[in-house]
Amino acid sequence: MAPWPALALLLLVGCGSSQPYTSQDLKDVKSIYASLLPVYMDFTRAYGQADAAEMRLAYKREQILCGRVDIVDHRDTIDPNSNLFQASVGLDNMCNDIESAYAGWEKSHHLAYDKRVVPSYPQNAFKSSILSLKLMKQYLRRPAGLS
């Protein structure tokens, strides 16, 4: 057998046996999702009802939880082809949508807002996270599945 086909076979077998994520990744993504979902629901409800006090409270909770999402992202140990990676992206989408909606609300009320965040408008708020939420349970049920 020529050396290059043997090397290619070895690389393919080696790649197939590696774990697509760490046990800490799985634990963190599931834990963050369980904590972030109620915050997301509270924020979207408050946003729809223009309840400034509840929105601020949910936003502060989101900032803490989304810091944990950033930690998982920066660890960079989840295979981008896995469902767990898609779940992690979904968490990012939820965080980004809350931050963008909050910045848009602050801007529309002539309040200071985080200039690093692109403000969204009511008709565009939560679009990316709605799709992620629809698939999140499926991703977490089969985290090692290929997306």
matplotlib code that plots the C-alpha trace (Angstrom):
import matplotlib.pyplot as plt

x = [0.0, 1.3, 2.1, -0.3, -3.5, -2.4, -1.8, -5.2, -6.9, -5.1, -6.3, -9.8, -9.9, -8.3, -10.8, -13.7, -12.7, -12.3, -15.0, -17.1, -17.2, -16.2, -18.5, -18.1, -19.3, -22.5, -23.1, -22.6, -24.8, -27.6, -27.3, -27.2, -30.2, -32.2, -31.4, -31.5, -34.9, -37.0, -35.0, -35.6, -39.3, -39.5, -37.6, -39.7, -42.9, -41.7, -40.6, -44.0, -45.8, -43.3, -42.6, -39.4, -38.7, -39.1, -37.1, -34.2, -34.3, -34.3, -31.6, -29.3, -29.9, -29.2, -25.8, -24.7, -25.9, -24.5, -21.1, -21.2, -22.1, -19.0, -16.9, -18.1, -17.5, -14.0, -13.2, -13.6, -13.9, -17.2, -17.1, -18.8, -20.5, -22.3, -25.8, -24.3, -22.5, -25.8, -27.3, -24.5, -25.1, -28.8, -27.8, -25.7, -28.7, -30.9, -28.3, -27.7, -31.5, -32.1, -29.1, -30.2, -33.8, -32.9, -30.5, -33.3, -35.8, -33.3, -32.5, -36.2, -36.8, -33.8, -31.8, -28.1, -27.5, -24.5, -23.0, -21.3, -24.7, -26.7, -30.2, -33.1, -36.5, -39.7, -40.5, -37.0, -36.5, -36.0, -36.0, -32.8, -33.5, -37.1, -35.7, -33.0, -35.6, -37.6, -34.6, -33.0, -34.6, -33.8, -30.1, -29.8, -31.5, -28.9, -25.9, -23.4, -25.6, -24.4, -26.1]
y = [0.0, 3.4, 5.6, 8.4, 6.2, 4.7, 8.1, 9.3, 6.3, 6.8, 10.5, 9.5, 6.9, 9.3, 12.0, 9.7, 8.6, 12.0, 13.4, 16.2, 18.0, 17.7, 16.6, 20.1, 21.6, 19.4, 20.2, 23.9, 24.2, 22.3, 24.3, 27.7, 26.8, 25.8, 29.1, 31.3, 30.2, 31.6, 34.9, 35.0, 34.4, 37.1, 39.6, 39.0, 39.3, 42.5, 43.8, 43.1, 44.8, 47.7, 46.9, 48.8, 47.6, 43.9, 44.4, 45.9, 43.0, 40.3, 42.2, 42.2, 38.4, 37.9, 39.7, 37.2, 34.1, 35.3, 35.7, 31.9, 31.4, 33.4, 31.2, 28.1, 29.8, 30.8, 27.3, 26.3, 22.6, 21.8, 20.3, 22.8, 19.9, 18.7, 19.5, 20.7, 23.4, 24.4, 24.6, 26.8, 29.0, 29.1, 30.4, 33.1, 34.1, 34.4, 36.6, 38.7, 39.2, 40.3, 42.7, 44.1, 44.5, 46.2, 48.6, 49.4, 50.0, 52.3, 54.2, 54.6, 56.0, 58.4, 56.6, 55.9, 52.4, 50.2, 51.5, 48.2, 46.6, 47.1, 48.1, 46.1, 47.4, 45.8, 44.1, 42.5, 41.7, 38.0, 36.7, 34.7, 33.2, 32.1, 29.6, 28.4, 27.8, 25.6, 23.3, 23.6, 20.6, 18.4, 19.5, 18.8, 15.4, 14.3, 16.6, 14.4, 14.2, 15.9, 19.1]
z = [0.0, -0.9, 2.1, 1.4, 1.4, 4.7, 6.2, 4.9, 6.4, 9.7, 9.8, 9.0, 11.7, 14.2, 13.5, 13.8, 17.3, 18.9, 21.1, 19.6, 23.0, 26.6, 29.4, 30.9, 27.6, 27.7, 31.4, 30.8, 27.7, 29.4, 32.6, 30.8, 28.7, 31.7, 33.4, 30.3, 28.9, 31.8, 31.6, 27.9, 28.3, 31.1, 28.9, 25.8, 27.9, 29.5, 26.1, 24.6, 27.5, 27.6, 31.3, 31.9, 35.4, 34.5, 31.3, 33.3, 35.8, 33.1, 31.2, 34.3, 34.7, 31.0, 31.3, 34.0, 32.1, 28.8, 30.4, 31.0, 27.3, 26.4, 28.6, 26.7, 23.4, 24.3, 25.5, 21.8, 22.5, 20.8, 17.3, 15.0, 13.2, 16.3, 17.6, 20.8, 18.8, 17.3, 20.8, 21.9, 18.9, 19.9, 23.4, 21.7, 19.6, 22.6, 24.3, 21.3, 20.7, 24.3, 24.1, 20.8, 21.8, 25.0, 23.2, 20.7, 23.5, 25.3, 22.1, 21.3, 24.8, 24.4, 27.0, 26.9, 25.4, 24.7, 21.4, 20.9, 20.4, 17.2, 18.4, 16.9, 16.3, 17.5, 14.1, 14.0, 17.7, 18.6, 15.0, 15.2, 18.6, 17.7, 15.2, 17.7, 20.4, 18.1, 17.6, 21.0, 22.6, 19.6, 19.7, 23.4, 23.1, 20.6, 21.3, 19.5, 16.4, 13.2, 12.3]

ax = plt.figure().add_subplot(projection="3d")
ax.plot(x, y, z, "-o")
ax.set_aspect("equal")
plt.show()
